[in-house]
């Protein structure tokens, strides 16, 4: 029986300030660091031995992963970083306060941008793209101007199919430390949640979700630690 654990990064400064983040690279708060350590302690108590860890290329996920690995004494594990696990890109909403956007655009519109599967937020202007060095090897098309959850889902699935799933099928336990929206996309896939049903799924900061699979990667058990 193979196991997969999903963990959303600990509280970031953007979470604390209630702003849209997406691909912006923001640090953890002191609370976020504590949440990551607690997640590691919970995993240590559960006794799970991992074979690899996967994160995005954003430091709030990377730091959370390393804090967890330190707590479970598995810092030596192979750690794979990929832009495919980055948070959903919130486009021109990036950096704006969520409550302020509700005042400007209305609660219903903001709810659509944040939680629906297909709705795309207002796009960044082309000149506002960061052209960050961490993405240059993949070409400019990698950096989106904004994404729906469906678009994020579509970029995550190749990584799941080509990298994570084969490891699980080989009997190797995997840890994924990523972001609220990208983990929602994976949960949608793993639990066969409908396009409308995913609207109500939330993933808390630093709260491990443990899946156990049969030999065909069907979920046979899910536990929130």
N, C-alpha and C positions, 0 to 999 in steps of 0.2 A: 504494500500500500504506500503510494508516494504522496508527499505533502508539499503544498504551496502555501506560503504566507504572504499576504499583501499588507503593507503598512503605508499609510499616508504620512508624509513628513510632519514633524512637530510644528507648532505654531510659528509662523513667519512674521516678520514686521508688517507685511501686507495684511495677513490675517488679523493681526492686532489692530491695525488701522482701518480695517474694513474696506480695503481697496482692491481693485482688479489687478491681478499680477500676470498670469500667463507665462510668457517666456522671459519676463524680467527676472533678473537674478538677485533675489533678496535673501538676507540671512535669517536664521532662526532667532527668536527672542529667548530670554532666559526661561520662560515657560516652555517654549518649544524644545529646548535642550533637555529640560526635565522630563517632558513627555517622551522624548526619544529614549532616554535612559530607562524610564518606566516600562516602555515597550520591550526593551531588551531584557529587563528583569522578568517580565511576564513570559517571554519566550524561553528564558533560562529555566524558569519554573516548569514550563511545559516539556522541557528536555528534548527539543527538536534539534537535530544535527543537520545543518544545511551543507550543500555541495557547491553552491554559487549564489551570488547576490547580484541583482540587476537594479540600476537606478537610471534616472535621467541625467542630463549634463548640467543640471541646475543645483546650486550648492545647498539649498534647503533640503533636497532629497539626499544628496551625497553625504552631507554632515550627519543627517539622521541615520543613514545606513551605517556609517562608521561608528556612531555612538551605540547603536544596537549591537553591532558585531563586537565591540569592546565589552559590552555587558555580558554577552554570551560566550566570550573568550574564543571567538572565531574570526578575528581580524585577518587571519592568514588566508581566508577564502578568496578565490577568484572573484573580482568585482567588475562587472560589465556596465559601462556607461553608454547610453544611447539617446540621441535626440528624439527617437520614436516614443520614449516614455515621458517626454516633456509634458508639462501642463498644457491644457487647451489654450490656444492663443486667443486672447480677448480683444484683439484688434485695437480700434481707436478708444475702447473703454479702458485700456491699460493705464494704470495709475490713478484712475478716478475713484472717488468714494462711492460705494454701492448705494448708500442712502441718498446721496446727492443725485445719482442717476435716476432713482425712483421718483424724486421730486421733479426732475426734468422730463423724463420720458413716460412716467407712470409705472405703477407696480406690475401691471400685467405684462407690459413690454419687457421690463427687466427680468421678470420670472421666465419669460420665453427665452431671452438671451442666456440666462444662467442655467436653466434646467431642461429645456426641450432638446430632443435628439437632432433636429434638423435646422433650427434657427441659427443663422450666422450673425454675429455682432457687427456693428459698423466697422468697416475696414480701415486699417491704417493707410495713409497716403504712401505711395511708393517711396518717396524721399524720406519717410520716417522709419523705414526698415533699418535694423541695427547693423547688418552685414558683420556680425560677430565672427571672430576668427574660428571659434569652435565649430562653425557650420561650413566653412569655406570649402572643405574637401568634398562636400556633398553637392555643391552648386547652389546658386542663389535661389533656385526654386524651392529649396528646403524650407526657407524662412517664410511662413505664411503671413498674410496681412490680416488674418482673422480666421477663426475656425468654428464651425458647429461641432457638437459632440460627435456627430457622424463622421466628420472629416478627421477628427482625432482618432476615432475608432479605426478608420481605414488605414491610418499610418502606423497604428500599434499592431494590428493583426499580423503583418508580415514578420515582425519581431517575435511575436508569440509562436507563430507557425514554424519559423526557421530556427529559432534559438531556444526558447523556453520549453515548448512542448516536447521536442526531442529529448531534452534532459530529463523531464518528468517521465516520459515513456521508458527511459533507460533506468528508472528507479532512483534518480538523484533529486533529493529535496531542494526546492528553490525558494529564495526570498526575493520579493520585489518591493522596493521602496520608491514610491513615486508620488503622485499628486491626486487631488480629489477627483478631477474630471477623468484623467486617464485610468484611474482605478475603477471609476464607475463604468467606463467602457469595457474593461476586462471583466468586471462583475456581470455586466449585461451579457457578454459572450458565455461566460462560465455557467451562469444560471438560466440562460435562455429567456431573459427578460424582454418583454415587448418594447417597441419603440416608444410607446406612450408610458409604459410601466416604469421605465428608467427615470422618468421625471421625479419620482418620489424617493429615489435612492440617495442616501447621504453617506459619506465616509468621513468619520471623525479624525482629527489630527492625532497621530501616534497611537491609534487603536488597532492592534494586529487582528487580521481576519485569516483564519486557518482553514484550508481546504484539504480534504483527503480524497484521492482518486482511485478508481479501479484501474485495471491494466489497459483500458481503452480511453482513459482520461475523462470518464464520466464522474461527476461529483457524487461521492457517497456520504460525505459528512462536511458540515460547515460549522465552525465555532468562532465566535467573537471573544477574544481573550480579554 
